[in-house]
Amino acid sequence: MSRKKILILGGGFGGMHVLKELQKNLDTKNTSITIVSEKNYFLFTPMLPEVASGMLNPRDLTMPLREFCDNAKFFQADVFSIDLEQKLVTITRKFDGKNHALEYDYLVLAVGSINNFFGNKAIEENSFTIKTVEDAIELRNQILLMMEIGAQTGSVGLQKKFLTFTVVGAGFAGVEIIGEINHFVRKSVKQAYPTIIEKNINMILISSKNKILPELNQKLGESARTYLEKMGVRIITNVRAIDAGESHVELSDGEIIPCTTLIWTGGVTTSPMISALNCEHDKGGRVLVDKYLRLKGHPEVYALGDCAAALDVDTGKFYPPTAQHALRQSKIVMQNIKKALAGDENLNEFSYHSKGMMATIGNRAGVASLMGHSITGVLAWIIWRTYYLSHLPTFESKVKIGVGWAINLFFGTDLTQIGETKSKNLHEITFDDAPSLKDQLFTDL
Ligand SMILES: Cc1cc2nc3c(=O)[nH]c(=O)nc-3n(C[C@H](O)[C@H](O)[C@H](O)COP(=O)(O)OP(=O)(O)OC[C@H]3O[C@@H](n4cnc5c(N)ncnc54)[C@H](O)[C@@H]3O)c2cc1C
């Protein structure tokens, strides 16, 4: 009997956990498991904002996928296309750009999501994002560069522009990133940039809704808002960013914010490879799955995580795109593949109600909603850290991150700028904005 081929696409929360579960629970003599991912590592995204602020090192959050492949093959490649009829996946090899086809009996789609700029090219070209480890490194370098050049100008207007950081999107990622960089910039300026005037630092959070953190209850959203405002963040609600340049952001109410750093967390969508699949999709392009997490019309294809739309029958809405859900779904995918291999038609249904949601909002503060209780401040921050530390997939990463946090309790912020900054030449800054020759003498330095 030939071995059944299981092919997993994507090595993030969904794909990596399906891989682990299958290897643990399947008889690998009768099955062959292959995982394909564009990066050769798993990335623990919830701590990404802490890489942007230098609190954690990029390598602390990344774990090589090969470490998880006890009985599986790994290909680092881009998935180019999926042929559901012929059960073939075409991948593009990194070293020569040639395509290579992989057959499957069971396919697991776990390729996550991509940033959605809603077709706004100006915003796409002029913003930083926070989805990958490279994004976090670029953003950190940009923040450091803005502090360095801000410290060299005697012009108040120019210093303000360099030190204005605008985050668009007030969901988890947006709130966590503004909380993190607000603390990082203010602390670093006090620590090492005597020529930066504190009142020239502007941290702005833009929400298209009338609140922030809509995923949490009203009370917690309000308490996060009060805390961030107390820490110096200006929160603007009920507006959208509609245009941007190298040194400004324009809002839907007409306000133009002079700033050289725009961070976009305004939405996600699926990659063109997923939206082009010949199957049912939701409005955002995610593939529709049934209660067993199978693609409608293709019972041999499972989808989970951010690229899948699974209906929560209790709420009538799709489950939210979170790591928590991808993790829970991975168990069901494993159980159902195992049953299908054994010819058992009594598959398991996916149903999960999160026991809590939490977010960090800056300097040792957080908000959490746990089993119906609302928690704020340092306790929520400790719970956040403990929970996510325990969910890191390897012992080594737990130690590295635990040690990194401990070191940060005792030492100042690391201000080294290593690596590339997203190319941002700021050639739009006009002569009018430039300091006078006298200012350029840096008499105050
Ligand atoms: C900054 C940030 C903070 C977050 N914080 C939290 C949090 O606190 N709690 C929480 O629950 N969730 C959080 N999330 C959301 C969480 O990261 C996602 O919901 C989760 O990662 C989804 O898992 P996934 O497997 O669907 O996708 P991912 O984890 O994104 O994995 C997708 C994988 O597919 C690979 N891939 C994509 N396209 C291709 C291709 N064409 N070919 C080959 N490989 C491909 C990618 O490289 C990646 O390995 C956060 C996200 C971000 C960006």
The ligand as an SDF file (V2000), in Angstrom:
LIG
                    3D

 53 58  0  0  0  0  0  0  0  0999 V2000
    2.1200   42.1320   15.4530 C   0  0  0  0  0  0  0  0  0  0  0  0
    1.1220   41.0090   15.6520 C   0  0  0  0  0  0  0  0  0  0  0  0
    0.7110   40.7000   16.9410 C   0  0  0  0  0  0  0  0  0  0  0  0
   -0.2110   39.6580   17.1450 C   0  0  0  0  0  0  0  0  0  0  0  0
   -0.5900   39.3740   18.4410 N   0  0  0  0  0  0  0  0  0  0  0  0
   -1.4160   38.3460   18.6540 C   0  0  0  0  0  0  0  0  0  0  0  0
   -1.7740   37.9850   19.9800 C   0  0  0  0  0  0  0  0  0  0  0  0
   -1.3330   38.6260   20.9440 O   0  0  0  0  0  0  0  0  0  0  0  0
   -2.6110   36.9210   20.1610 N   0  0  0  0  0  0  0  0  0  0  0  0
   -3.1020   36.2030   19.1020 C   0  0  0  0  0  0  0  0  0  0  0  0
   -3.8460   35.2300   19.3340 O   0  0  0  0  0  0  0  0  0  0  0  0
   -2.8090   36.5360   17.8360 N   0  0  0  0  0  0  0  0  0  0  0  0
   -1.9770   37.5760   17.5770 C   0  0  0  0  0  0  0  0  0  0  0  0
   -1.6510   37.9070   16.2910 N   0  0  0  0  0  0  0  0  0  0  0  0
   -2.3090   37.2010   15.1650 C   0  0  0  0  0  0  0  0  0  0  0  0
   -1.5810   35.9020   14.8580 C   0  0  0  0  0  0  0  0  0  0  0  0
   -0.2260   36.1520   14.5490 O   0  0  0  0  0  0  0  0  0  0  0  0
   -2.2240   35.2110   13.6650 C   0  0  0  0  0  0  0  0  0  0  0  0
   -3.6070   35.0910   13.8650 O   0  0  0  0  0  0  0  0  0  0  0  0
   -1.6370   33.8250   13.4750 C   0  0  0  0  0  0  0  0  0  0  0  0
   -0.2500   33.9480   13.1910 O   0  0  0  0  0  0  0  0  0  0  0  0
   -2.3490   33.0750   12.3590 C   0  0  0  0  0  0  0  0  0  0  0  0
   -1.7130   31.8370   12.1310 O   0  0  0  0  0  0  0  0  0  0  0  0
   -1.5860   31.2820   10.6410 P   0  0  0  0  0  0  0  0  0  0  0  0
   -0.9010   29.9570   10.7200 O   0  0  0  0  0  0  0  0  0  0  0  0
   -2.8750   31.3590    9.9580 O   0  0  0  0  0  0  0  0  0  0  0  0
   -0.6400   32.3350    9.8920 O   0  0  0  0  0  0  0  0  0  0  0  0
    0.8660   32.6990   10.1610 P   0  0  0  0  0  0  0  0  0  0  0  0
    1.2560   32.4250   11.5650 O   0  0  0  0  0  0  0  0  0  0  0  0
    1.0310   34.0810    9.6470 O   0  0  0  0  0  0  0  0  0  0  0  0
    1.6630   31.7060    9.2290 O   0  0  0  0  0  0  0  0  0  0  0  0
    1.5600   31.7160    7.8310 C   0  0  0  0  0  0  0  0  0  0  0  0
    2.7720   30.9810    7.2790 C   0  0  0  0  0  0  0  0  0  0  0  0
    2.6100   30.7720    5.8910 O   0  0  0  0  0  0  0  0  0  0  0  0
    3.7910   31.1500    5.2060 C   0  0  0  0  0  0  0  0  0  0  0  0
    3.3950   31.5560    3.8450 N   0  0  0  0  0  0  0  0  0  0  0  0
    2.5670   32.5600    3.4860 C   0  0  0  0  0  0  0  0  0  0  0  0
    2.4250   32.6100    2.1450 N   0  0  0  0  0  0  0  0  0  0  0  0
    3.1890   31.6170    1.6560 C   0  0  0  0  0  0  0  0  0  0  0  0
    3.4840   31.1590    0.3470 C   0  0  0  0  0  0  0  0  0  0  0  0
    2.9470   31.7120   -0.7580 N   0  0  0  0  0  0  0  0  0  0  0  0
    4.3290   30.1100    0.1960 N   0  0  0  0  0  0  0  0  0  0  0  0
    4.8990   29.5220    1.2760 C   0  0  0  0  0  0  0  0  0  0  0  0
    4.6370   29.9000    2.5440 N   0  0  0  0  0  0  0  0  0  0  0  0
    3.8010   30.9280    2.7330 C   0  0  0  0  0  0  0  0  0  0  0  0
    4.3610   32.2790    6.0490 C   0  0  0  0  0  0  0  0  0  0  0  0
    5.7310   32.4620    5.8170 O   0  0  0  0  0  0  0  0  0  0  0  0
    4.0680   31.7470    7.4530 C   0  0  0  0  0  0  0  0  0  0  0  0
    5.0670   30.8550    7.8600 O   0  0  0  0  0  0  0  0  0  0  0  0
   -0.7200   38.9420   16.0490 C   0  0  0  0  0  0  0  0  0  0  0  0
   -0.2940   39.2430   14.7450 C   0  0  0  0  0  0  0  0  0  0  0  0
    0.6240   40.2790   14.5560 C   0  0  0  0  0  0  0  0  0  0  0  0
    1.0770   40.5820   13.1510 C   0  0  0  0  0  0  0  0  0  0  0  0
  1  2  1  0
  2  3  1  0
  2 52  2  0
  3  4  2  0
  4  5  1  0
  4 50  1  0
  5  6  2  0
  6  7  1  0
  6 13  1  0
  7  8  2  0
  7  9  1  0
  9 10  1  0
 10 11  2  0
 10 12  1  0
 12 13  2  0
 13 14  1  0
 14 15  1  0
 14 50  1  0
 15 16  1  0
 16 17  1  0
 16 18  1  0
 18 19  1  0
 18 20  1  0
 20 21  1  0
 20 22  1  0
 22 23  1  0
 23 24  1  0
 24 25  2  0
 24 26  1  0
 24 27  1  0
 27 28  1  0
 28 29  2  0
 28 30  1  0
 28 31  1  0
 31 32  1  0
 32 33  1  0
 33 34  1  0
 33 48  1  0
 34 35  1  0
 35 36  1  0
 35 46  1  0
 36 37  1  0
 36 45  1  0
 37 38  2  0
 38 39  1  0
 39 40  1  0
 39 45  2  0
 40 41  1  0
 40 42  2  0
 42 43  1  0
 43 44  2  0
 44 45  1  0
 46 47  1  0
 46 48  1  0
 48 49  1  0
 50 51  2  0
 51 52  1  0
 52 53  1  0
M  END
$$$$
